[in-house]
Amino acid sequence: MTTMIESEQAVAPQLQESTLNGITSIISPLEILRISWEGVVRNKVRSLLTMLGVIIGVAAVIIMISISAGTEAQIAAQIQGLGANLVFIQNSMGRGGPGAESDTLQLVYADLDVVESVGGVIGTIVDMDSAQTVKYAGNTLTEVSVVGTLPDFPSVRAVEIADGRFFNETELDRNSKVTVLGAGLAADLFGENDPIGQAVTIGNTKLTVIGVAAEKGVVGNTDFDSQLYVPITLAFEKFVPTQFARFVGDRVRIIYAQIDEEADMDMVIQQIQAKLANSKGVAPDELPFVIQTQQDIVDTQGATTAAFRSLLAWVAGVSLVVGGIGIMNIMLVSVTERTREIGIRQSVGATPNDIRMQFLMEALMLSLIGGLIGILLGVGGGILFGYTGDMPTVVVPSSIVLAFFSAAAVGIFFGFFPANKAAQLDPIEALRHE
């Protein structure tokens, strides 16, 4: 017993000295940071495991938002890649389909003249596609997309001609048997040979190649490089004939109208609706057509990705909450382990607020360090995912700020309860704790 008392007496001055030295630390913000840092590094492995939930949550927030932003950017680029300042006019769902040939309200080739007559419209095209077998020499390709369209197709749809030319109005009027090949299709059929002037067989019809389009790739769901283009009058005659054409006109799937940049887009659309309705003999609100701008399509796609982003944000938020709970649990354990230390600090003058700030700062430090590590992993993961995956990513700076402050909020929220518990300890009971 005497030995134990002497031991405690020997240790007491050291504890008192270190505690007295720490009084200023409890009062000074810099000293609070120092003590909190010592508490974090005292158990490095435990601190790292505690931060793991926050690290995963912050990294998940940044990566998920970068994937969502990349998807939106890709959709917008694809829609803009269809052409510049376009309006899309097409049959409403359920109209103009395979069983609608006798419907007088369907979209037909003659409606092109109606759209062209609207002020502000500087270019119009239509296209009708069909799948055909294409042959040249010993090469045979099946299910090739044959697109019947108009001479303005390259300018309206932003397709460049790499070799030769596109067909003209004269060839359109005469149903000339000419074609322009996509870059990939030309390579598949001719290899290194020059296709200009050569004859290819499409279905049972021989056509002369007059041009090759430049590489454009896949835009939306359309692979421009694997298509070939013919005058739409020839397409109606040879590839997409309809027995009702002489009664209701040649049916088309969609009309593209390019609008002057200086024109009022909404006003032009209203005029298109009014003129089409007048030509069909119906009121504008009875017109069975959908008229959309490129921005309308981008917004529709954006709403879908926004819902997806919200779902991902909730998933990442759950990870942060789990990380916060981990911090709270470890801080409660830390309070229990350091009860005697807390009692000594209180006995030499530390106030409950000093104790509270010390443990709250320790929890905040755990969450912020975890947040910084999570930011590094999130940014790196987002960039790596974009390089190695099929889906592009765009790291959004605001997501980094959001993730960092979320981590700070988690530390403060889940650290307050353990810190408050430490501040409320009775000094006498704390000193008696073994």
Sequence and secondary structure as in RCSB ss.txt:
>XXXX:A:sequence
MTTMIESEQAVAPQLQESTLNGITSIISPLEILRISWEGVVRNKVRSLLTMLGVIIGVAAVIIMISISAGTEAQI
AAQIQGLGANLVFIQNSMGRGGPGAESDTLQLVYADLDVVESVGGVIGTIVDMDSAQTVKYAGNTLTEVSVVGTL
PDFPSVRAVEIADGRFFNETELDRNSKVTVLGAGLAADLFGENDPIGQAVTIGNTKLTVIGVAAEKGVVGNTDFD
SQLYVPITLAFEKFVPTQFARFVGDRVRIIYAQIDEEADMDMVIQQIQAKLANSKGVAPDELPFVIQTQQDIVDT
QGATTAAFRSLLAWVAGVSLVVGGIGIMNIMLVSVTERTREIGIRQSVGATPNDIRMQFLMEALMLSLIGGLIGI
LLGVGGGILFGYTGDMPTVVVPSSIVLAFFSAAAVGIFFGFFPANKAAQLDPIEALRHE
>XXXX:A:secstr
 HHHHHHHHHHHHHHHHHHHHHHHHHHSHHHHHHHHHHHHHHTHHHHHHHHHHHHHHHHHHHHHHHHHHHHHHHH
HHHHHHT SSEEEEEE TTSSSTT TT TTS BTTHHHHHHTSTTEEEEEEEEEEEEEEEETTEEEEEEEEEEE 
TTHHHHTT  EEEE    HHHHHTT  EEEE HHHHHHHHTTS  TT EEEETTEEEEEEEEE    EETTEEGG
GEEEEEHHHHHHHTS  TTHHHH  B SEEEEEE TTS HHHHHHHHHHHHHHHHTS GGG  EEEEEHHHHHHH
HHHHHHHHHHHHHHHHHHHHHHHHHHHHHHHHHHHHHTHHHHHHHHHTT  HHHHHHHHHHHHHHHHHHHHHHHH
HHHHHHHHHHHHHSSS     HHHHHHHHHHHHHHHHHHHHHHHHHHHT  HHHHHH  
